[in-house]
Amino acid sequence: MDEPIFEDPDEQAGGTHDPRARAERRWRLALGADDDGLSDDDRRLSRALSVLYSPQDDGGPGRRPGRRHGLGGSSPKALATWLGDIRQYFPAPVVQIVQKDAFARHGLKQMLMEPEFLAGVERDINLVSDLLSLKNVMPDKAKQLAREVVATVVAELVARLGTKTAEAVRGAVDRHQRTFRPRPADIDWPRTITANLRHYQPEHGTVVPEKLVGFLRRQRRLVDLDEVVLCVDQSGSMAASVIYASVFAAVLASLPVVDTKLVVFDTEVVDLTEELADPVDVLFGIQLGGGTDVAKALSYCTGRIERPAKSHLVLITDLYTAREPMMQHLAALVRAGVNVIVLLALNDCGCASYDAEAASQCAALGIPTFACTPDQFPDLMATALRRDDIAAWAADSDIKLTRPLDAVEVRGSAPGTRS
């Protein structure tokens, strides 16, 4: 693919290196001023941006009468062409932002049910959440293409996060026992090097290990496995979190070292554990939107936990729910010995809008309560499985935990209600 046009200011400024010309060009594109003086490519770029970011043309100052703005009445073919132009002008991260703005400003989500339009859309996690919210009203032809789009995004997420998750979780081995026949991933390199210093080869500047020293991986029966329960809020505001959590659940379920369960909820509870072999099926089993009953979900998960002292429950929610019954269930789980973690969000920015008072009450129970990114989640799970200090891990990872007495006011949201 050619380099995005917008990323080549010298060429677009008529081949000049004049800083003033480049600055004028950027201001013209940013402000949507008259296109006179722009190159042909820049005029195309300006028109593409005007379609999205300029109001309907009324022939007012600074605009040529008759220019058409807006995407609302466009055909699927025209919209697909516009998306193609945007991809030509900008790199993928910017395309995702522009595409998201188009959906929000012009109500284009319904256009995703048109196969011609869907085929040209930039494929990312925002698109997956939009498709999942429409899956029950899509025609069959569009639904099949939607599954292919979701499968592509899921494959990219698994490639990015799966190996790290598997290595982190498998790394939770018994480090008190040693073996001289370790698996490659379990080699204790400092001890191995120390044990083989007499085999140092000066001409090569290296040690040739004659004896390997490693950690003895525990051979555990099914009844000895740690249980991991991911309990995920599938209300509309948690879309990215539920998608990432589903991918992680599928990866964890593929590992024989843990027993993984996935439960999603709004006002009803759905157990998707049996679907974990195929993360695409998991995602299409999710129903984004609706209310939230965390207590009901925790009650169900409590019944699914077989060995509390070996169980880890990760509750992923913004905590906007009836507070008292939720806190009663969480307190009971903590008393039973379950390792409970509350993630306020699992998204790319590691940030959340949440019920701050409920979060503080969770922290008062000794439950680590915070938001994190998908890249931090594998190390979080490894820390949890070892039952190490999550507060220390969070501090090392530059993650702020909610404190028991935090009086953080969430702007625009009253405690216990969803904005």
Buried (B, 14 or more C-beta within 10 A) or exposed (E): EEEBBBEEBEEBBBEBEEEEBBEBBBEBBEEBBEBEEBBEBBEBBBBBBBBBBBEEBEEEEEBEEEBEBBBEEBEBEEBBBBBEBBBBBBEEEBBBEBBBEBBEEBEBBEBBBBBBBBBBBBBBBBBBBBBBBBBEEBEEEBBEBBBEBBBBBBBBBBEEBBEBBBEBBBBBBEEEEEBEEBBEEBBBEEBBBEBBEEEEEEEEEEBEBEEBBBBBBEEEEEEEBBBBBBBBBBBBBBBBBBBBBBBBBBBBBBBEBBBBBBBBBBEBBBBBBEBBEEBBBBBBBBBBEBEBBBBBBBBBBBEBBEBBEBBBBBBBBBBBBBBEBBBEBBBBBBEEEBBBBBBBBBBBEBEBBBBBBBBBBBBBBEBBBBBBBBEBBBBBBBBBBBEEEBEEBBEEBEBEBBEBEBEEEBEEBEBBEBE
